[in-house]
Amino acid sequence: MLWFKALHIIAMVCWFAAIFYLPRLFVYHAMSDDEISNERFKIMERKLYREIMTPSAIATIIFGAILIGYNPQFYFSQGWMHAKLFCVALLLIYHVLCWQHLRKFRDDKNEKTHIYFRFFNEAPVILLIIIIILVVVRPF
């Protein structure tokens, strides 16, 4: 079980690293005004999303499900776990929103400003704080 917990944490850290970095790339991409930069950001965003962010999200969910599978009656009776899973669902929605933004940039149809992406970049920070508190403190 400890190996799966370690793998879950490693995957979660990788997922959050990517989910923090991709919107930061969107900030810079929205500010770019030359074709070379535009194409470079498209490549960076695509690779980050496909090769790090999505596989890390999948691994986080798989290893989390395995951990819950060790004692589902306990975990599903805990209020903190329900709140954590709700936050993970919100994070998955954010993940999909990143994919939608990535596609708009890819197709040169982005209409959002770098200021929007600066605020967009903050949402997963709040989710990370809540998830860590829920898991460590278990307030309810």
N, CA, C and O atoms as a GROMACS GRO file, in nm:
protein
  560
    1MET      N    1   0.081  -0.120   0.000
    1MET     CA    2   0.000   0.000   0.000
    1MET      C    3   0.086   0.127   0.000
    1MET      O    4   0.051   0.226  -0.064
    2LEU      N    5   0.198   0.124   0.071
    2LEU     CA    6   0.283   0.243   0.077
    2LEU      C    7   0.342   0.277  -0.059
    2LEU      O    8   0.362   0.394  -0.091
    3TRP      N    9   0.371   0.173  -0.140
    3TRP     CA   10   0.422   0.200  -0.275
    3TRP      C   11   0.318   0.274  -0.358
    3TRP      O   12   0.351   0.367  -0.431
    4PHE      N   13   0.193   0.232  -0.347
    4PHE     CA   14   0.087   0.299  -0.423
    4PHE      C   15   0.064   0.441  -0.372
    4PHE      O   16   0.035   0.532  -0.450
    5LYS      N   17   0.079   0.460  -0.240
    5LYS     CA   18   0.066   0.595  -0.186
    5LYS      C   19   0.179   0.684  -0.239
    5LYS      O   20   0.155   0.798  -0.278
    6ALA      N   21   0.301   0.631  -0.241
    6ALA     CA   22   0.415   0.707  -0.294
    6ALA      C   23   0.393   0.740  -0.442
    6ALA      O   24   0.416   0.853  -0.485
    7LEU      N   25   0.348   0.642  -0.519
    7LEU     CA   26   0.324   0.665  -0.662
    7LEU      C   27   0.210   0.765  -0.684
    7LEU      O   28   0.215   0.846  -0.777
    8HIS      N   29   0.109   0.760  -0.598
    8HIS     CA   30  -0.002   0.856  -0.606
    8HIS      C   31   0.050   0.998  -0.581
    8HIS      O   32   0.013   1.091  -0.654
    9ILE      N   33   0.133   1.014  -0.481
    9ILE     CA   34   0.188   1.147  -0.448
    9ILE      C   35   0.280   1.196  -0.559
    9ILE      O   36   0.274   1.313  -0.598
   10ILE      N   37   0.365   1.108  -0.611
   10ILE     CA   38   0.455   1.146  -0.720
   10ILE      C   39   0.375   1.191  -0.843
   10ILE      O   40   0.406   1.294  -0.903
   11ALA      N   41   0.274   1.114  -0.879
   11ALA     CA   42   0.191   1.149  -0.995
   11ALA      C   43   0.118   1.280  -0.972
   11ALA      O   44   0.107   1.363  -1.062
   12MET      N   45   0.068   1.300  -0.849
   12MET     CA   46  -0.003   1.424  -0.816
   12MET      C   47   0.089   1.545  -0.826
   12MET      O   48   0.049   1.649  -0.878
   13VAL      N   49   0.212   1.531  -0.778
   13VAL     CA   50   0.308   1.641  -0.786
   13VAL      C   51   0.338   1.674  -0.933
   13VAL      O   52   0.344   1.791  -0.971
   14CYS      N   53   0.357   1.572  -1.014
   14CYS     CA   54   0.383   1.594  -1.158
   14CYS      C   55   0.262   1.659  -1.225
   14CYS      O   56   0.278   1.749  -1.307
   15TRP      N   57   0.142   1.614  -1.190
   15TRP     CA   58   0.021   1.672  -1.248
   15TRP      C   59   0.010   1.821  -1.212
   15TRP      O   60  -0.015   1.905  -1.298
   16PHE      N   61   0.030   1.851  -1.084
   16PHE     CA   62   0.021   1.991  -1.043
   16PHE      C   63   0.132   2.076  -1.103
   16PHE      O   64   0.109   2.192  -1.137
   17ALA      N   65   0.251   2.021  -1.115
   17ALA     CA   66   0.359   2.098  -1.178
   17ALA      C   67   0.318   2.137  -1.320
   17ALA      O   68   0.337   2.252  -1.361
   18ALA      N   69   0.263   2.044  -1.393
   18ALA     CA   70   0.219   2.072  -1.531
   18ALA      C   71   0.099   2.166  -1.533
   18ALA      O   72   0.090   2.254  -1.618
   19ILE      N   73   0.008   2.145  -1.440
   19ILE     CA   74  -0.114   2.227  -1.438
   19ILE      C   75  -0.083   2.370  -1.392
   19ILE      O   76  -0.161   2.461  -1.420
   20PHE      N   77   0.028   2.390  -1.323
   20PHE     CA   78   0.072   2.526  -1.290
   20PHE      C   79   0.147   2.589  -1.409
   20PHE      O   80   0.134   2.708  -1.435
   21TYR      N   81   0.223   2.508  -1.481
   21TYR     CA   82   0.308   2.561  -1.587
   21TYR      C   83   0.232   2.590  -1.717
   21TYR      O   84   0.260   2.690  -1.782
   22LEU      N   85   0.137   2.505  -1.754
   22LEU     CA   86   0.066   2.525  -1.881
   22LEU      C   87  -0.005   2.660  -1.887
   22LEU      O   88   0.012   2.731  -1.986
   23PRO      N   89  -0.084   2.699  -1.787
   23PRO     CA   90  -0.145   2.832  -1.794
   23PRO      C   91  -0.042   2.945  -1.794
   23PRO      O   92  -0.068   3.052  -1.848
   24ARG      N   93   0.074   2.923  -1.733
   24ARG     CA   94   0.180   3.023  -1.739
   24ARG      C   95   0.230   3.037  -1.883
   24ARG      O   96   0.258   3.147  -1.929
   25LEU      N   97   0.240   2.924  -1.953
   25LEU     CA   98   0.274   2.931  -2.096
   25LEU      C   99   0.166   3.007  -2.173
   25LEU      O  100   0.196   3.082  -2.266
   26PHE      N  101   0.039   2.986  -2.133
   26PHE     CA  102  -0.069   3.059  -2.199
   26PHE      C  103  -0.053   3.210  -2.180
   26PHE      O  104  -0.081   3.288  -2.270
   27VAL      N  105  -0.007   3.251  -2.062
   27VAL     CA  106   0.016   3.394  -2.036
   27VAL      C  107   0.116   3.448  -2.138
   27VAL      O  108   0.091   3.549  -2.203
   28TYR      N  109   0.229   3.379  -2.151
   28TYR     CA  110   0.333   3.425  -2.243
   28TYR      C  111   0.288   3.414  -2.389
   28TYR      O  112   0.321   3.498  -2.472
   29HIS      N  113   0.213   3.308  -2.418
   29HIS     CA  114   0.164   3.288  -2.555
   29HIS      C  115   0.068   3.402  -2.593
   29HIS      O  116   0.075   3.455  -2.704
   30ALA      N  117  -0.018   3.438  -2.501
   30ALA     CA  118  -0.114   3.547  -2.528
   30ALA      C  119  -0.041   3.680  -2.549
   30ALA      O  120  -0.094   3.769  -2.615
   31MET      N  121   0.078   3.693  -2.495
   31MET     CA  122   0.156   3.817  -2.509
   31MET      C  123   0.246   3.815  -2.634
   31MET      O  124   0.295   3.919  -2.676
   32SER      N  125   0.266   3.696  -2.692
   32SER     CA  126   0.358   3.688  -2.806
   32SER      C  127   0.296   3.752  -2.930
   32SER      O  128   0.175   3.746  -2.951
   33ASP      N  129   0.382   3.812  -3.010
   33ASP     CA  130   0.331   3.880  -3.129
   33ASP      C  131   0.409   3.845  -3.255
   33ASP      O  132   0.393   3.910  -3.358
   34ASP      N  133   0.495   3.742  -3.247
   34ASP     CA  134   0.567   3.700  -3.367
   34ASP      C  135   0.541   3.552  -3.394
   34ASP      O  136   0.513   3.475  -3.302
   35GLU      N  137   0.551   3.514  -3.517
   35GLU     CA  138   0.518   3.378  -3.560
   35GLU      C  139   0.609   3.272  -3.499
   35GLU      O  140   0.562   3.164  -3.464
   36ILE      N  141   0.737   3.302  -3.487
   36ILE     CA  142   0.831   3.205  -3.431
   36ILE      C  143   0.794   3.172  -3.286
   36ILE      O  144   0.789   3.055  -3.248
   37SER      N  145   0.768   3.274  -3.206
   37SER     CA  146   0.727   3.251  -3.066
   37SER      C  147   0.594   3.177  -3.061
   37SER      O  148   0.577   3.084  -2.982
   38ASN      N  149   0.501   3.219  -3.144
   38ASN     CA  150   0.369   3.157  -3.148
   38ASN      C  151   0.381   3.006  -3.173
   38ASN      O  152   0.318   2.926  -3.104
   39GLU      N  153   0.460   2.969  -3.271
   39GLU     CA  154   0.477   2.826  -3.303
   39GLU      C  155   0.552   2.752  -3.193
   39GLU      O  156   0.521   2.636  -3.164
   40ARG      N  157   0.649   2.816  -3.133
   40ARG     CA  158   0.724   2.754  -3.023
   40ARG      C  159   0.632   2.726  -2.904
   40ARG      O  160   0.638   2.618  -2.845
   41PHE      N  161   0.546   2.823  -2.870
   41PHE     CA  162   0.452   2.802  -2.759
   41PHE      C  163   0.356   2.689  -2.791
   41PHE      O  164   0.323   2.610  -2.702
   42LYS      N  165   0.310   2.679  -2.913
   42LYS     CA  166   0.219   2.571  -2.952
   42LYS      C  167   0.282   2.434  -2.927
   42LYS      O  168   0.217   2.344  -2.875
   43ILE      N  169   0.408   2.420  -2.964
   43ILE     CA  170   0.479   2.293  -2.943
   43ILE      C  171   0.496   2.265  -2.794
   43ILE      O  172   0.469   2.154  -2.748
   44MET      N  173   0.540   2.365  -2.720
   44MET     CA  174   0.561   2.347  -2.576
   44MET      C  175   0.430   2.309  -2.505
   44MET      O  176   0.428   2.218  -2.423
   45GLU      N  177   0.324   2.379  -2.538
   45GLU     CA  178   0.194   2.354  -2.475
   45GLU      C  179   0.144   2.213  -2.507
   45GLU      O  180   0.097   2.141  -2.419
   46ARG      N  181   0.154   2.176  -2.635
   46ARG     CA  182   0.107   2.043  -2.676
   46ARG      C  183   0.185   1.932  -2.605
   46ARG      O  184   0.126   1.838  -2.553
   47LYS      N  185   0.317   1.945  -2.602
   47LYS     CA  186   0.398   1.842  -2.539
   47LYS      C  187   0.374   1.834  -2.389
   47LYS      O  188   0.364   1.725  -2.333
   48LEU      N  189   0.363   1.948  -2.324
   48LEU     CA  190   0.336   1.950  -2.181
   48LEU      C  191   0.203   1.883  -2.150
   48LEU      O  192   0.194   1.802  -2.058
   49TYR      N  193   0.101   1.917  -2.228
   49TYR     CA  194  -0.032   1.862  -2.203
   49TYR      C  195  -0.037   1.712  -2.230
   49TYR      O  196  -0.088   1.635  -2.149
   50ARG      N  197   0.016   1.671  -2.344
   50ARG     CA  198   0.006   1.530  -2.385
   50ARG      C  199   0.104   1.438  -2.314
   50ARG      O  200   0.071   1.324  -2.283
   51GLU      N  201   0.225   1.486  -2.290
   51GLU     CA  202   0.330   1.398  -2.242
   51GLU      C  203   0.353   1.402  -2.091
   51GLU      O  204   0.414   1.311  -2.035
   52ILE      N  205   0.304   1.506  -2.025
   52ILE     CA  206   0.324   1.515  -1.880
   52ILE      C  207   0.191   1.530  -1.807
   52ILE      O  208   0.159   1.451  -1.718
   53MET      N  209   0.114   1.632  -1.844
   53MET     CA  210  -0.006   1.666  -1.768
   53MET      C  211  -0.110   1.554  -1.770
   53MET      O  212  -0.157   1.512  -1.665
   54THR      N  213  -0.147   1.508  -1.888
   54THR     CA  214  -0.252   1.406  -1.897
   54THR      C  215  -0.207   1.271  -1.841
   54THR      O  216  -0.282   1.210  -1.764
   55PRO      N  217  -0.087   1.221  -1.876
   55PRO     CA  218  -0.044   1.095  -1.813
   55PRO      C  219  -0.036   1.104  -1.661
   55PRO      O  220  -0.069   1.008  -1.591
   56SER      N  221   0.008   1.219  -1.609
   56SER     CA  222   0.016   1.237  -1.464
   56SER      C  223  -0.123   1.237  -1.401
   56SER      O  224  -0.142   1.181  -1.293
   57ALA      N  225  -0.218   1.299  -1.467
   57ALA     CA  226  -0.356   1.300  -1.416
   57ALA      C  227  -0.411   1.158  -1.412
   57ALA      O  228  -0.473   1.118  -1.313
   58ILE      N  229  -0.388   1.083  -1.518
   58ILE     CA  230  -0.436   0.944  -1.524
   58ILE      C  231  -0.372   0.860  -1.414
   58ILE      O  232  -0.440   0.784  -1.346
   59ALA      N  233  -0.240   0.875  -1.398
   59ALA     CA  234  -0.170   0.799  -1.294
   59ALA      C  235  -0.219   0.838  -1.155
   59ALA      O  236  -0.235   0.751  -1.069
   60THR      N  237  -0.242   0.965  -1.132
   60THR     CA  238  -0.294   1.010  -1.002
   60THR      C  239  -0.427   0.944  -0.972
   60THR      O  240  -0.449   0.896  -0.861
   61ILE      N  241  -0.514   0.941  -1.068
   61ILE     CA  242  -0.647   0.882  -1.049
   61ILE      C  243  -0.637   0.731  -1.029
   61ILE      O  244  -0.704   0.675  -0.942
   62ILE      N  245  -0.555   0.665  -1.108
   62ILE     CA  246  -0.541   0.519  -1.094
   62ILE      C  247  -0.486   0.483  -0.957
   62ILE      O  248  -0.542   0.397  -0.889
   63PHE      N  249  -0.376   0.548  -0.916
   63PHE     CA  250  -0.317   0.513  -0.787
   63PHE      C  251  -0.408   0.555  -0.671
   63PHE      O  252  -0.411   0.488  -0.568
   64GLY      N  253  -0.481   0.665  -0.687
   64GLY     CA  254  -0.578   0.704  -0.585
   64GLY      C  255  -0.690   0.602  -0.572
   64GLY      O  256  -0.732   0.568  -0.462
   65ALA      N  257  -0.738   0.552  -0.686
   65ALA     CA  258  -0.844   0.450  -0.684
   65ALA      C  259  -0.794   0.321  -0.619
   65ALA      O  260  -0.868   0.256  -0.545
   66ILE      N  261  -0.670   0.285  -0.647
   66ILE     CA  262  -0.612   0.166  -0.583
   66ILE      C  263  -0.608   0.184  -0.432
   66ILE      O  264  -0.642   0.093  -0.357
   67LEU      N  265  -0.566   0.302  -0.387
   67LEU     CA  266  -0.561   0.328  -0.243
   67LEU      C  267  -0.700   0.321  -0.180
   67LEU      O  268  -0.716   0.261  -0.073
   68ILE      N  269  -0.798   0.380  -0.244
   68ILE     CA  270  -0.936   0.372  -0.193
   68ILE      C  271  -0.981   0.226  -0.189
   68ILE      O  272  -1.053   0.185  -0.098
   69GLY      N  273  -0.939   0.149  -0.290
   69GLY     CA  274  -0.979   0.008  -0.297
   69GLY      C  275  -0.932  -0.078  -0.181
   69GLY      O  276  -0.989  -0.184  -0.157
   70TYR      N  277  -0.831  -0.033  -0.109
   70TYR     CA  278  -0.784  -0.108   0.008
   70TYR      C  279  -0.886  -0.106   0.121
   70TYR      O  280  -0.893  -0.201   0.198
   71ASN      N  281  -0.965   0.002   0.132
   71ASN     CA  282  -1.063   0.011   0.238
   71ASN      C  283  -1.174   0.108   0.196
   71ASN      O  284  -1.188   0.215   0.255
   72PRO      N  285  -1.254   0.071   0.096
   72PRO     CA  286  -1.355   0.165   0.044
   72PRO      C  287  -1.461   0.204   0.147
   72PRO      O  288  -1.509   0.318   0.145
   73GLN      N  289  -1.497   0.113   0.237
   73GLN     CA  290  -1.598   0.148   0.337
   73GLN      C  291  -1.550   0.262   0.424
   73GLN      O  292  -1.627   0.353   0.456
   74PHE      N  293  -1.424   0.258   0.464
   74PHE     CA  294  -1.370   0.365   0.546
   74PHE      C  295  -1.366   0.496   0.469
   74PHE      O  296  -1.420   0.597   0.515
   75TYR      N  297  -1.302   0.494   0.353
   75TYR     CA  298  -1.282   0.619   0.279
   75TYR      C  299  -1.414   0.684   0.237
   75TYR      O  300  -1.428   0.806   0.245
   76PHE      N  301  -1.509   0.603   0.194
   76PHE     CA  302  -1.636   0.662   0.150
   76PHE      C  303  -1.727   0.701   0.266
   76PHE      O  304  -1.833   0.760   0.244
   77SER      N  305  -1.688   0.670   0.388
   77SER     CA  306  -1.764   0.715   0.505
   77SER      C  307  -1.706   0.845   0.562
   77SER      O  308  -1.760   0.900   0.658
   78GLN      N  309  -1.597   0.892   0.504
   78GLN     CA  310  -1.529   1.011   0.555
   78GLN      C  311  -1.567   1.135   0.475
   78GLN      O  312  -1.556   1.137   0.352
   79GLY      N  313  -1.612   1.237   0.544
   79GLY     CA  314  -1.651   1.362   0.478
   79GLY      C  315  -1.536   1.428   0.405
   79GLY      O  316  -1.555   1.483   0.297
   80TRP      N  317  -1.416   1.423   0.463
   80TRP     CA  318  -1.300   1.484   0.398
   80TRP      C  319  -1.271   1.419   0.264
   80TRP      O  320  -1.226   1.486   0.171
   81MET      N  321  -1.296   1.287   0.252
   81MET     CA  322  -1.270   1.218   0.126
   81MET      C  323  -1.368   1.263   0.018
   81MET      O  324  -1.331   1.281  -0.098
   82HIS      N  325  -1.493   1.280   0.057
   82HIS     CA  326  -1.592   1.330  -0.039
   82HIS      C  327  -1.553   1.470  -0.087
   82HIS      O  328  -1.564   1.501  -0.206
   83ALA      N  329  -1.508   1.553   0.005
   83ALA     CA  330  -1.466   1.688  -0.033
   83ALA      C  331  -1.342   1.683  -0.122
   83ALA      O  332  -1.332   1.759  -0.219
   84LYS      N  333  -1.249   1.594  -0.090
   84LYS     CA  334  -1.128   1.580  -0.173
   84LYS      C  335  -1.166   1.535  -0.313
   84LYS      O  336  -1.117   1.591  -0.411
   85LEU      N  337  -1.252   1.436  -0.324
   85LEU     CA  338  -1.291   1.386  -0.456
   85LEU      C  339  -1.366   1.494  -0.535
   85LEU      O  340  -1.353   1.500  -0.658
   86PHE      N  341  -1.442   1.578  -0.466
   86PHE     CA  342  -1.507   1.690  -0.534
   86PHE      C  343  -1.402   1.787  -0.589
   86PHE      O  344  -1.414   1.834  -0.702
   87CYS      N  345  -1.299   1.814  -0.510
   87CYS     CA  346  -1.191   1.902  -0.557
   87CYS      C  347  -1.116   1.840  -0.674
   87CYS      O  348  -1.077   1.910  -0.767
   88VAL      N  349  -1.096   1.709  -0.671
   88VAL     CA  350  -1.031   1.641  -0.783
   88VAL      C  351  -1.119   1.652  -0.908
   88VAL      O  352  -1.068   1.670  -1.018
   89ALA      N  353  -1.250   1.641  -0.891
   89ALA     CA  354  -1.341   1.658  -1.005
   89ALA      C  355  -1.328   1.800  -1.062
   89ALA      O  356  -1.327   1.817  -1.184
   90LEU      N  357  -1.319   1.900  -0.975
   90LEU     CA  358  -1.298   2.038  -1.022
   90LEU      C  359  -1.164   2.051  -1.095
   90LEU      O  360  -1.154   2.123  -1.194
   91LEU      N  361  -1.064   1.982  -1.045
   91LEU     CA  362  -0.933   1.985  -1.110
   91LEU      C  363  -0.939   1.920  -1.248
   91LEU      O  364  -0.874   1.966  -1.341
   92LEU      N  365  -1.018   1.814  -1.261
   92LEU     CA  366  -1.036   1.752  -1.392
   92LEU      C  367  -1.108   1.846  -1.489
   92LEU      O  368  -1.076   1.850  -1.608
   93ILE      N  369  -1.203   1.920  -1.438
   93ILE     CA  370  -1.271   2.020  -1.522
   93ILE      C  371  -1.170   2.125  -1.566
   93ILE      O  372  -1.169   2.165  -1.683
   94TYR      N  373  -1.085   2.169  -1.476
   94TYR     CA  374  -0.980   2.265  -1.509
   94TYR      C  375  -0.887   2.207  -1.615
   94TYR      O  376  -0.845   2.277  -1.708
   95HIS      N  377  -0.854   2.080  -1.602
   95HIS     CA  378  -0.769   2.010  -1.698
   95HIS      C  379  -0.831   2.018  -1.838
   95HIS      O  380  -0.762   2.045  -1.936
   96VAL      N  381  -0.961   1.993  -1.846
   96VAL     CA  382  -1.032   2.000  -1.974
   96VAL      C  383  -1.034   2.144  -2.027
   96VAL      O  384  -1.020   2.166  -2.147
   97LEU      N  385  -1.053   2.241  -1.938
   97LEU     CA  386  -1.049   2.382  -1.980
   97LEU      C  387  -0.912   2.417  -2.038
   97LEU      O  388  -0.903   2.493  -2.135
   98CYS      N  389  -0.807   2.363  -1.980
   98CYS     CA  390  -0.673   2.385  -2.035
   98CYS      C  391  -0.664   2.328  -2.176
   98CYS      O  392  -0.605   2.390  -2.265
   99TRP      N  393  -0.722   2.211  -2.196
   99TRP     CA  394  -0.722   2.150  -2.329
   99TRP      C  395  -0.797   2.238  -2.429
   99TRP      O  396  -0.753   2.254  -2.543
  100GLN      N  397  -0.908   2.295  -2.386
  100GLN     CA  398  -0.984   2.384  -2.475
  100GLN      C  399  -0.903   2.509  -2.510
  100GLN      O  400  -0.902   2.552  -2.625
  101HIS      N  401  -0.836   2.566  -2.413
  101HIS     CA  402  -0.750   2.683  -2.440
  101HIS      C  403  -0.634   2.644  -2.533
  101HIS      O  404  -0.600   2.718  -2.624
  102LEU      N  405  -0.577   2.528  -2.509
  102LEU     CA  406  -0.468   2.480  -2.592
  102LEU      C  407  -0.513   2.469  -2.738
  102LEU      O  408  -0.441   2.510  -2.829
  103ARG      N  409  -0.633   2.416  -2.759
  103ARG     CA  410  -0.686   2.403  -2.896
  103ARG      C  411  -0.708   2.538  -2.961
  103ARG      O  412  -0.683   2.555  -3.080
  104LYS      N  413  -0.756   2.635  -2.883
  104LYS     CA  414  -0.776   2.769  -2.939
  104LYS      C  415  -0.643   2.832  -2.980
  104LYS      O  416  -0.634   2.894  -3.086
  105PHE      N  417  -0.542   2.816  -2.897
  105PHE     CA  418  -0.410   2.868  -2.934
  105PHE      C  419  -0.358   2.795  -3.058
  105PHE      O  420  -0.304   2.856  -3.150
  106ARG      N  421  -0.376   2.662  -3.059
  106ARG     CA  422  -0.330   2.583  -3.173
  106ARG      C  423  -0.391   2.631  -3.304
  106ARG      O  424  -0.324   2.638  -3.407
  107ASP      N  425  -0.520   2.665  -3.298
  107ASP     CA  426  -0.593   2.708  -3.417
  107ASP      C  427  -0.586   2.859  -3.440
  107ASP      O  428  -0.656   2.912  -3.527
  108ASP      N  429  -0.504   2.928  -3.362
  108ASP     CA  430  -0.490   3.074  -3.370
  108ASP      C  431  -0.624   3.145  -3.351
  108ASP      O  432  -0.656   3.242  -3.420
  109LYS      N  433  -0.702   3.094  -3.254
  109LYS     CA  434  -0.834   3.153  -3.227
  109LYS      C  435  -0.848   3.200  -3.083
  109LYS      O  436  -0.960   3.225  -3.037
  110ASN      N  437  -0.738   3.213  -3.013
  110ASN     CA  438  -0.745   3.261  -2.875
  110ASN      C  439  -0.791   3.406  -2.872
  110ASN      O  440  -0.740   3.490  -2.946
  111GLU      N  441  -0.888   3.434  -2.787
  111GLU     CA  442  -0.937   3.571  -2.770
  111GLU      C  443  -0.914   3.623  -2.628
  111GLU      O  444  -0.952   3.736  -2.597
  112LYS      N  445  -0.854   3.541  -2.544
  112LYS     CA  446  -0.829   3.580  -2.404
  112LYS      C  447  -0.697   3.655  -2.394
  112LYS      O  448  -0.604   3.632  -2.471
  113THR      N  449  -0.690   3.745  -2.297
  113THR     CA  450  -0.568   3.823  -2.276
  113THR      C  451  -0.476   3.753  -2.177
  113THR      O  452  -0.516   3.658  -2.109
  114HIS      N  453  -0.354   3.802  -2.170
  114HIS     CA  454  -0.259   3.748  -2.072
  114HIS      C  455  -0.310   3.773  -1.930
  114HIS      O  456  -0.277   3.697  -1.839
  115ILE      N  457  -0.388   3.877  -1.910
  115ILE     CA  458  -0.442   3.906  -1.776
  115ILE      C  459  -0.542   3.797  -1.736
  115ILE      O  460  -0.540   3.750  -1.622
  116TYR      N  461  -0.627   3.756  -1.827
  116TYR     CA  462  -0.719   3.645  -1.800
  116TYR      C  463  -0.641   3.521  -1.757
  116TYR      O  464  -0.676   3.457  -1.658
  117PHE      N  465  -0.537   3.488  -1.832
  117PHE     CA  466  -0.461   3.366  -1.800
  117PHE      C  467  -0.383   3.380  -1.670
  117PHE      O  468  -0.355   3.278  -1.606
  118ARG      N  469  -0.348   3.500  -1.629
  118ARG     CA  470  -0.283   3.518  -1.499
  118ARG      C  471  -0.380   3.480  -1.386
  118ARG      O  472  -0.340   3.417  -1.288
  119PHE      N  473  -0.507   3.517  -1.400
  119PHE     CA  474  -0.607   3.477  -1.301
  119PHE      C  475  -0.643   3.330  -1.314
  119PHE      O  476  -0.660   3.260  -1.214
  120PHE      N  477  -0.654   3.282  -1.436
  120PHE     CA  478  -0.685   3.141  -1.463
  120PHE      C  479  -0.580   3.051  -1.398
  120PHE      O  480  -0.610   2.941  -1.352
  121ASN      N  481  -0.457   3.098  -1.396
  121ASN     CA  482  -0.344   3.023  -1.341
  121ASN      C  483  -0.355   3.002  -1.189
  121ASN      O  484  -0.289   2.913  -1.135
  122GLU      N  485  -0.436   3.081  -1.121
  122GLU     CA  486  -0.443   3.074  -0.975
  122GLU      C  487  -0.539   2.968  -0.922
  122GLU      O  488  -0.524   2.922  -0.809
  123ALA      N  489  -0.636   2.928  -1.001
  123ALA     CA  490  -0.738   2.833  -0.953
  123ALA      C  491  -0.680   2.702  -0.900
  123ALA      O  492  -0.722   2.657  -0.793
  124PRO      N  493  -0.586   2.639  -0.969
  124PRO     CA  494  -0.536   2.512  -0.915
  124PRO      C  495  -0.456   2.529  -0.785
  124PRO      O  496  -0.445   2.434  -0.708
  125VAL      N  497  -0.402   2.647  -0.761
  125VAL     CA  498  -0.332   2.671  -0.634
  125VAL      C  499  -0.430   2.657  -0.518
  125VAL      O  500  -0.399   2.593  -0.417
  126ILE      N  501  -0.546   2.714  -0.534
  126ILE     CA  502  -0.650   2.706  -0.431
  126ILE      C  503  -0.692   2.561  -0.410
  126ILE      O  504  -0.707   2.516  -0.296
  127LEU      N  505  -0.710   2.488  -0.520
  127LEU     CA  506  -0.748   2.346  -0.509
  127LEU      C  507  -0.639   2.264  -0.440
  127LEU      O  508  -0.670   2.177  -0.359
  128LEU      N  509  -0.514   2.291  -0.472
  128LEU     CA  510  -0.404   2.218  -0.408
  128LEU      C  511  -0.405   2.241  -0.257
  128LEU      O  512  -0.390   2.146  -0.180
  129ILE      N  513  -0.421   2.365  -0.215
  129ILE     CA  514  -0.424   2.397  -0.072
  129ILE      C  515  -0.538   2.323  -0.004
  129ILE      O  516  -0.519   2.262   0.102
  130ILE      N  517  -0.654   2.327  -0.063
  130ILE     CA  518  -0.771   2.259  -0.004
  130ILE      C  519  -0.748   2.109   0.004
  130ILE      O  520  -0.774   2.048   0.108
  131ILE      N  521  -0.699   2.049  -0.104
  131ILE     CA  522  -0.677   1.904  -0.106
  131ILE      C  523  -0.576   1.862   0.000
  131ILE      O  524  -0.599   1.764   0.071
  132ILE      N  525  -0.466   1.934   0.011
  132ILE     CA  526  -0.363   1.899   0.110
  132ILE      C  527  -0.420   1.910   0.252
  132ILE      O  528  -0.398   1.822   0.334
  133ILE      N  529  -0.493   2.017   0.279
  133ILE     CA  530  -0.554   2.033   0.412
  133ILE      C  531  -0.653   1.920   0.440
  133ILE      O  532  -0.654   1.864   0.550
  134LEU      N  533  -0.734   1.887   0.342
  134LEU     CA  534  -0.832   1.779   0.362
  134LEU      C  535  -0.764   1.646   0.394
  134LEU      O  536  -0.809   1.573   0.482
  135VAL      N  537  -0.657   1.614   0.323
  135VAL     CA  538  -0.591   1.486   0.341
  135VAL      C  539  -0.508   1.481   0.470
  135VAL      O  540  -0.506   1.379   0.538
  136VAL      N  541  -0.440   1.589   0.503
  136VAL     CA  542  -0.352   1.588   0.620
  136VAL      C  543  -0.429   1.615   0.748
  136VAL      O  544  -0.414   1.542   0.846
  137VAL      N  545  -0.513   1.719   0.749
  137VAL     CA  546  -0.584   1.759   0.870
  137VAL      C  547  -0.710   1.676   0.892
  137VAL      O  548  -0.748   1.648   1.006
  138ARG      N  549  -0.775   1.636   0.782
  138ARG     CA  550  -0.902   1.562   0.788
  138ARG      C  551  -1.001   1.632   0.880
  138ARG      O  552  -1.042   1.577   0.982
  139PRO      N  553  -1.039   1.755   0.844
  139PRO     CA  554  -1.121   1.838   0.934
  139PRO      C  555  -1.262   1.786   0.961
  139PRO      O  556  -1.326   1.828   1.057
  140PHE      N  557  -1.309   1.696   0.880
  140PHE     CA  558  -1.443   1.638   0.904
  140PHE      C  559  -1.452   1.501   0.842
  140PHE      O  560  -1.556   1.436   0.851
   0.00000   0.00000   0.00000
